[in-house]
Amino acid sequence: MLYNKIPNTDFKVSAICMGTMTFGSPVNEPDAVRLVHEAIDLGINFFDTANMYEGYKREPGSSGGAGEELLGKGIVGARSRVIVATKLGMKVGNAPEDEFTSPAAIDKHLKRSLSRLGTDYVDIYYLHRPDPVTPLLDIVQALNDKIREGLIRSYGISNYNAKELSALLDVADRNHLIRPVICQPPLSLLKQEALQELLPLCEKEQIAVNPYQVLQGGLLTGKYKKNAPLPADSRKAEKAGWVWELEDDLMDKIEGFETAARQEGISMTQYAIRWILQQPAVVSAIVGVKKSSQLEEAVRTSQLI
């Protein structure tokens, strides 16, 4: 396994980060726990979850929690050997503090996340999305307070653009507060907008990047074929709204990537993940899996870098 350092921390993270968005459904508890154990045995030490994750059962505003609970069960006995990241900011209830990232939300939902994960600290606590209602200074100060309390070791941002990240950095610097250490954008061969401004900014500011959607909902695994039935266990078959429509121009692009991967003698999955790991400031790629074979294929990619 390839390991990369997150700048300005003592974290060395595996190049593959295991995602848990599908824990609960379609990945049930026994399979989730088994997959976490297998990931650790394969050298993965970086795990990503969020307070909203509950698999395909997720509805706007529903309470979430499944991803954290199942990850927590999987890391029992291995907590000191793994780096755990979770998030807050999406709507997970009807109270005012059940959405966004106010100090009250951070206080409430960090406690809940720690309880579900079965740990007394989180290594990385992400702001899941920009907060349009809470002053940035209040957010950053609250995160700094939690770091001083030992409840989180560092924090990051997810789904921020370059302008939003710059504003947060400015607030942190002007007030002599701790900066975020990591950024989590959507990024894939099919979705490259983050390369234009966000990743160059992260590289300049020494902020690690840990992209998600690196396989674009399974589109970059080679399982979907033009004019062919959907694979029965594919995300498109199980949760159609979570995967782009398989239009001809999209399928033509996918076939082009598949041809390039075949010419190099690697799988399309490995081709897509390797591309992610070669981008500026990227330290690890988030990959969600349902099967041991998918996990093993992702891990083998680190040997191609």
C-alpha positions in Angstrom: 0.0 0.0 0.0 1.2 3.5 -0.8 0.9 6.0 2.1 1.0 9.8 1.7 1.4 12.5 4.4 -1.3 15.1 5.0 0.7 18.4 5.2 0.8 20.1 8.6 -0.3 16.9 10.4 1.3 13.7 11.5 -1.2 11.6 9.5 0.2 9.2 6.8 -2.9 7.9 5.0 -3.3 5.0 2.6 -3.7 6.0 -1.0 -7.1 4.3 -0.9 -9.6 5.7 1.5 -12.6 3.4 2.2 -16.0 5.2 1.8 -19.1 4.2 3.7 -21.9 6.0 2.0 -23.6 2.6 1.1 -23.3 1.1 4.6 -26.7 0.1 5.8 -28.2 -0.4 2.4 -27.1 -2.1 0.2 -24.2 -3.1 2.4 -25.7 -4.7 5.5 -24.1 -4.8 8.9 -22.2 -8.2 8.7 -20.8 -7.3 5.2 -19.9 -3.8 6.3 -17.9 -5.0 9.3 -16.2 -7.7 7.3 -15.2 -5.2 4.5 -13.7 -2.8 7.1 -11.7 -5.7 8.6 -10.5 -6.8 5.1 -9.6 -3.2 4.3 -7.4 -2.9 7.4 -5.8 -6.3 6.6 -5.0 -5.0 3.1 -3.3 -1.9 4.5 -6.0 0.7 4.3 -5.9 3.0 7.4 -8.1 5.8 6.1 -11.9 5.6 6.5 -14.5 8.2 5.5 -18.1 8.6 6.7 -20.6 11.3 7.5 -23.4 11.8 10.0 -26.0 11.7 7.2 -24.9 8.4 5.6 -27.5 5.6 5.7 -27.1 4.0 2.3 -29.9 3.9 -0.2 -32.5 4.6 2.5 -31.3 8.2 2.6 -34.1 10.8 2.1 -33.8 14.6 2.4 -33.6 15.4 6.1 -33.6 11.8 7.4 -31.5 11.2 10.5 -28.6 9.2 9.0 -26.2 7.5 11.4 -25.8 4.1 9.8 -22.5 4.7 8.1 -20.9 5.9 11.4 -22.4 3.1 13.4 -21.2 0.3 11.1 -17.8 1.8 10.7 -17.5 2.1 14.5 -18.3 -1.6 14.8 -15.7 -2.4 12.1 -12.8 -0.6 13.8 -13.3 -2.1 17.3 -9.8 -3.1 18.4 -8.1 -1.2 15.7 -8.9 2.4 16.6 -5.3 3.5 17.2 -4.3 2.1 13.8 -6.8 4.0 11.6 -7.6 7.5 10.6 -11.4 8.2 10.8 -13.0 11.1 9.1 -16.7 12.1 9.4 -18.7 15.2 8.5 -21.6 17.4 9.4 -23.6 20.0 7.6 -26.3 18.2 5.6 -29.9 18.2 7.0 -30.4 15.3 9.4 -33.5 16.4 11.3 -35.9 19.3 11.9 -34.2 21.3 14.7 -32.3 24.5 13.6 -29.0 22.9 14.5 -29.7 19.8 12.4 -28.5 21.5 9.3 -25.3 23.5 8.4 -22.3 24.0 10.6 -23.1 26.5 13.4 -21.3 26.1 16.8 -24.5 24.6 18.1 -24.6 22.1 15.2 -21.0 21.2 15.7 -21.5 20.7 19.4 -24.6 18.5 19.0 -23.6 16.4 16.0 -20.0 15.8 17.0 -21.2 14.3 20.2 -23.6 12.0 18.2 -20.9 11.1 15.8 -18.5 10.1 18.5 -21.1 8.0 20.2 -22.0 6.2 17.0 -18.4 5.6 16.0 -17.6 4.4 19.5 -14.6 6.7 19.9 -13.7 9.7 22.0 -12.1 11.6 19.1 -12.3 12.1 15.3 -9.1 12.5 13.3 -10.7 14.7 10.6 -14.0 16.5 11.0 -15.3 17.8 7.7 -17.7 20.7 7.0 -19.8 18.8 4.5 -20.8 21.8 2.5 -20.6 25.6 2.7 -22.9 27.2 5.3 -24.9 30.2 4.0 -26.1 31.4 7.3 -23.3 31.1 9.9 -20.4 33.6 10.0 -17.2 31.8 9.0 -15.4 33.1 12.1 -18.0 31.4 14.3 -17.5 28.1 12.4 -13.7 28.2 12.5 -13.6 29.2 16.2 -15.9 26.4 17.1 -13.7 23.8 15.3 -10.6 25.3 17.0 -12.4 24.8 20.4 -13.0 21.2 19.6 -9.4 20.7 18.6 -8.3 22.2 22.0 -10.8 19.9 23.8 -9.2 16.9 22.1 -12.5 15.8 20.4 -11.2 16.3 16.9 -7.5 16.3 15.8 -8.0 18.4 12.6 -10.7 19.6 10.3 -11.4 19.8 6.6 -13.9 21.0 4.1 -16.1 19.2 1.5 -17.9 20.6 -1.5 -16.3 24.0 -1.2 -15.1 25.8 -4.3 -11.8 27.8 -4.5 -13.5 31.1 -3.6 -15.2 29.6 -0.6 -12.0 27.9 0.6 -10.0 31.1 0.2 -12.5 33.0 2.3 -12.3 30.4 5.1 -8.5 30.5 5.0 -8.5 34.2 5.2 -10.7 34.2 8.3 -8.5 31.5 10.0 -5.3 33.4 9.2 -6.6 36.9 10.2 -7.8 35.5 13.6 -4.7 33.3 14.2 -6.9 30.1 14.2 -6.1 26.7 12.9 -6.6 26.1 9.2 -8.3 23.1 7.5 -5.8 20.4 6.5 -7.8 18.6 3.8 -10.3 19.2 1.1 -12.8 16.7 -0.3 -14.2 17.6 -3.8 -16.0 15.5 -6.3 -13.4 14.5 -9.0 -13.3 11.9 -11.7 -12.2 11.5 -15.3 -15.8 12.5 -16.1 -16.0 15.4 -13.7 -12.8 17.6 -13.7 -14.0 21.0 -12.7 -12.0 20.9 -9.5 -8.8 20.9 -11.5 -9.3 24.4 -12.7 -9.0 26.4 -9.5 -9.6 24.3 -6.4 -6.7 21.8 -6.6 -4.1 24.4 -7.6 -5.2 26.4 -4.6 -4.9 23.4 -2.3 -1.4 22.7 -3.7 -0.4 26.3 -3.1 -1.7 26.3 0.4 -0.5 22.8 1.3 -4.0 21.4 1.9 -4.4 17.7 1.1 -7.1 16.6 -1.4 -9.2 13.5 -0.8 -11.6 13.3 -3.8 -14.9 11.4 -3.8 -17.0 10.1 -6.7 -13.7 9.0 -8.3 -15.5 6.2 -10.2 -18.5 8.4 -10.9 -21.1 6.1 -9.3 -19.6 3.0 -11.0 -19.6 4.5 -14.5 -15.8 4.2 -14.6 -15.6 0.5 -13.7 -16.4 -0.8 -17.1 -19.6 -2.5 -16.0 -21.9 -0.4 -18.1 -22.0 -1.1 -21.9 -23.8 0.8 -24.6 -27.2 -0.8 -25.6 -26.8 -3.5 -23.0 -29.0 -4.3 -20.0 -28.0 -2.9 -16.7 -26.0 -5.3 -14.5 -28.3 -6.5 -11.8 -26.1 -5.5 -8.9 -25.1 -2.1 -10.3 -25.9 1.2 -8.6 -27.9 2.3 -11.7 -30.1 -0.8 -11.3 -30.4 -0.4 -7.5 -30.6 3.4 -7.1 -31.1 4.9 -10.6 -31.2 8.5 -9.4 -27.7 8.3 -8.0 -26.1 7.6 -11.5 -26.1 9.7 -14.6 -28.2 8.8 -17.5 -26.4 6.5 -19.9 -26.6 8.7 -23.0 -24.6 7.9 -26.1 -22.1 10.7 -25.7 -21.4 9.6 -22.2 -21.0 6.0 -23.2 -18.6 7.1 -26.0 -16.3 8.8 -23.4 -16.4 5.7 -21.2 -15.5 3.5 -24.1 -12.6 5.7 -24.8 -11.3 5.4 -21.2 -11.8 1.6 -21.4 -9.8 1.3 -24.6 -6.9 3.4 -23.0 -7.0 1.1 -19.9 -6.9 -2.0 -22.0 -3.9 -0.7 -24.0 -2.0 -0.3 -20.7 -3.0 -3.8 -19.5 -5.0 -2.5 -16.4 -8.6 -2.5 -15.5 -10.8 0.5 -16.1 -11.2 0.9 -12.3 -7.5 1.0 -11.8 -7.1 3.5 -14.7 -9.6 5.8 -13.2 -8.2 5.7 -9.6 -4.6 6.0 -10.8 -5.6 9.2 -12.7 -7.0 10.6 -9.4 -3.9 9.8 -7.4 -1.7 11.6 -10.0 -3.5 14.9 -9.6 -2.0 17.9 -7.7 -2.3 17.7 -3.9 -4.2 14.4 -3.9 -3.2 12.1 -1.0 -5.9 9.5 -1.2 -9.0 8.5 -3.3 -12.3 7.6 -1.6 -13.6 4.3 -2.9 -16.8 2.7 -1.8 -17.2 -1.1 -2.3 -19.7 -3.8 -1.9 -17.5 -6.8 -2.5 -14.1 -8.0 -1.5 -12.9 -8.2 -5.1 -13.7 -4.5 -5.6 -11.7 -3.7 -2.5 -8.7 -5.8 -3.6 -8.8 -4.2 -7.1 -8.7 -0.7 -5.7 -5.8 -1.5 -3.3 -3.8 -2.9 -6.2 -4.0 0.5 -7.9 -1.6 2.0 -5.3 1.1 -0.3 -6.8 0.7 1.4 -10.2 1.8 4.9 -8.9 
